[in-house]
Amino acid sequence: MKGKVTIVTGASMGIGRAIAEFLAEKGSAIAVFDVTDGAETVRAIEAKGSRAAFFPVDVSDSSQVEKAVVAVIDGMGRVDNLVNNAGIRRDKLLVRMTEDDWDQVMRVNLKGAFNCTKAVVRRLMKTGGSIVNIASIAGLTGNPGQSNYAASKAGIIGLTKSLAKEYGERGIRVNAVAPGLIKTEMTASLSEKYQETLVQAVPLGRAGEPVDVARVVYFLLSEYAGYVTGEVINVSGGLYT
Ligand SMILES: NC(=O)c1ccc[n+]([C@@H]2O[C@H](COP(=O)([O-])OP(=O)(O)OC[C@H]3O[C@@H](n4cnc5c(N)ncnc54)[C@H](OP(=O)(O)O)[C@@H]3O)[C@@H](O)[C@H]2O)c1
């Protein structure tokens, strides 16, 4: 990771922040792309002696993404890795789901990854690089009340596998991580009862911490995974195998 620059989307909090901090500890400079202020993530990384910068970006807007990637190259000198982590959920049963609920989730979770990948891939084709997409076990299992979210995450897996085949010969690896229940703002709003039921079904007996995901993202980005592409690694404590 030393000397590399990694873009992490949705890195102002939660899993994205943990990924940003973990990669920074391993020596990468971090570009934080988020709609929420990323100053705290940047301060935490700088306190560890690494380089970071915040770019206010809505990943669903291709022109914002393109401009931010140009700003990363101008300001940080290069880009080597991309972590498509930004995501939202708008859970409802299908009968109550509005077109807007569907579109918002698709725009951020799936089109966001498309936008960011498209903006960096030509640059990575010259240098090689690595991309990790944050999916979800919901994209593999489906979930009642999450048809939009699960479809977006299944889409992420299809995107990952396709791009791995499209850009492998250019030295770009593309993999995905599928987390289970991880303790973040996103899951804080789930009822305690539902969280308890889920945890009871987790063989490792606990909800995941954001750093549990960050460690696997690091592995996939690093040379340790130099012969790994097009894969999905579940980080769910065994909830889904
Ligand atoms: N937590 C889990 O149990 C779990 C499980 C499986 C998969 N995941 C996936 O892991 C990823 C991170 O989840 P998390 O739990 O860390 O979520 P989180 O705590 O809600 O953090 C997500 C971050 O992404 C930002 N974001 C939202 N929309 C964006 C956009 N259009 N452009 C740029 N940034 C945007 C959010 O800003 P705002 O807060 O302002 O929206 C927030 O800072 C997501 O893709 C999620 O689907 C999470």
Ligand as a Chemical Component Dictionary entry (heavy atoms), coordinates in Angstrom:
data_LIG
# 
_chem_comp.id                   LIG 
_chem_comp.type                 NON-POLYMER 
_chem_comp.pdbx_formal_charge   0 
_chem_comp.three_letter_code    LIG 
# 
loop_
_chem_comp_atom.comp_id 
_chem_comp_atom.atom_id 
_chem_comp_atom.alt_atom_id 
_chem_comp_atom.type_symbol 
_chem_comp_atom.charge 
_chem_comp_atom.model_Cartn_x 
_chem_comp_atom.model_Cartn_y 
_chem_comp_atom.model_Cartn_z 
_chem_comp_atom.pdbx_ordinal 
LIG N1  N1  N 0  -23.803 -2.152 7.869  1  
LIG C1  C1  C 0  -24.128 -3.337 7.388  2  
LIG O1  O1  O 0  -24.586 -4.241 8.106  3  
LIG C2  C2  C 0  -23.919 -3.647 5.935  4  
LIG C3  C3  C 0  -24.169 -4.956 5.496  5  
LIG C4  C4  C 0  -23.970 -5.271 4.171  6  
LIG C5  C5  C 0  -23.525 -4.305 3.292  7  
LIG N2  N2  N 1  -23.287 -3.040 3.734  8  
LIG C6  C6  C 0  -22.819 -2.072 2.747  9  
LIG O2  O2  O 0  -21.642 -1.455 3.199  10 
LIG C7  C7  C 0  -21.570 -0.122 2.688  11 
LIG C8  C8  C 0  -21.347 0.845  3.836  12 
LIG O3  O3  O 0  -22.429 0.703  4.740  13 
LIG P1  P1  P 0  -22.430 1.391  6.196  14 
LIG O4  O4  O 0  -23.207 0.481  7.068  15 
LIG O5  O5  O -1 -21.056 1.805  6.577  16 
LIG O6  O6  O 0  -23.341 2.678  5.872  17 
LIG P2  P2  P 0  -23.380 4.115  6.563  18 
LIG O7  O7  O 0  -22.914 4.036  7.980  19 
LIG O8  O8  O 0  -24.736 4.653  6.283  20 
LIG O9  O9  O 0  -22.286 4.948  5.711  21 
LIG C9  C9  C 0  -22.445 5.138  4.330  22 
LIG C10 C10 C 0  -21.765 6.425  3.918  23 
LIG O10 O10 O 0  -22.012 6.611  2.499  24 
LIG C11 C11 C 0  -22.503 7.945  2.311  25 
LIG N3  N3  N 0  -23.311 8.086  1.107  26 
LIG C12 C12 C 0  -24.645 7.847  0.963  27 
LIG N4  N4  N 0  -25.035 8.177  -0.266 28 
LIG C13 C13 C 0  -23.946 8.650  -0.926 29 
LIG C14 C14 C 0  -23.738 9.171  -2.220 30 
LIG N5  N5  N 0  -24.721 9.303  -3.103 31 
LIG N6  N6  N 0  -22.488 9.573  -2.560 32 
LIG C15 C15 C 0  -21.477 9.481  -1.669 33 
LIG N7  N7  N 0  -21.624 9.015  -0.421 34 
LIG C16 C16 C 0  -22.842 8.602  -0.041 35 
LIG C17 C17 C 0  -23.324 8.178  3.568  36 
LIG O11 O11 O 0  -23.670 9.535  3.726  37 
LIG P3  P3  P 0  -25.133 9.862  4.400  38 
LIG O12 O12 O 0  -25.083 9.273  5.776  39 
LIG O13 O13 O 0  -25.200 11.343 4.385  40 
LIG O14 O14 O 0  -26.161 9.186  3.525  41 
LIG C18 C18 C 0  -22.368 7.661  4.627  42 
LIG O15 O15 O 0  -21.365 8.594  4.935  43 
LIG C19 C19 C 0  -22.875 0.109  1.929  44 
LIG O16 O16 O 0  -22.668 -0.125 0.555  45 
LIG C20 C20 C 0  -23.800 -0.934 2.517  46 
LIG O17 O17 O 0  -24.818 -1.293 1.612  47 
LIG C21 C21 C 0  -23.486 -2.685 5.024  48 
# 
loop_
_chem_comp_bond.comp_id 
_chem_comp_bond.atom_id_1 
_chem_comp_bond.atom_id_2 
_chem_comp_bond.value_order 
_chem_comp_bond.pdbx_ordinal 
LIG N1  C1  SING 1  
LIG C1  O1  DOUB 2  
LIG C1  C2  SING 3  
LIG C2  C3  SING 4  
LIG C2  C21 DOUB 5  
LIG C3  C4  DOUB 6  
LIG C4  C5  SING 7  
LIG C5  N2  DOUB 8  
LIG N2  C6  SING 9  
LIG N2  C21 SING 10 
LIG C6  O2  SING 11 
LIG C6  C20 SING 12 
LIG O2  C7  SING 13 
LIG C7  C8  SING 14 
LIG C7  C19 SING 15 
LIG C8  O3  SING 16 
LIG O3  P1  SING 17 
LIG P1  O4  DOUB 18 
LIG P1  O5  SING 19 
LIG P1  O6  SING 20 
LIG O6  P2  SING 21 
LIG P2  O7  DOUB 22 
LIG P2  O8  SING 23 
LIG P2  O9  SING 24 
LIG O9  C9  SING 25 
LIG C9  C10 SING 26 
LIG C10 O10 SING 27 
LIG C10 C18 SING 28 
LIG O10 C11 SING 29 
LIG C11 N3  SING 30 
LIG C11 C17 SING 31 
LIG N3  C12 SING 32 
LIG N3  C16 SING 33 
LIG C12 N4  DOUB 34 
LIG N4  C13 SING 35 
LIG C13 C14 SING 36 
LIG C13 C16 DOUB 37 
LIG C14 N5  SING 38 
LIG C14 N6  DOUB 39 
LIG N6  C15 SING 40 
LIG C15 N7  DOUB 41 
LIG N7  C16 SING 42 
LIG C17 O11 SING 43 
LIG C17 C18 SING 44 
LIG O11 P3  SING 45 
LIG P3  O12 DOUB 46 
LIG P3  O13 SING 47 
LIG P3  O14 SING 48 
LIG C18 O15 SING 49 
LIG C19 O16 SING 50 
LIG C19 C20 SING 51 
LIG C20 O17 SING 52 
# 
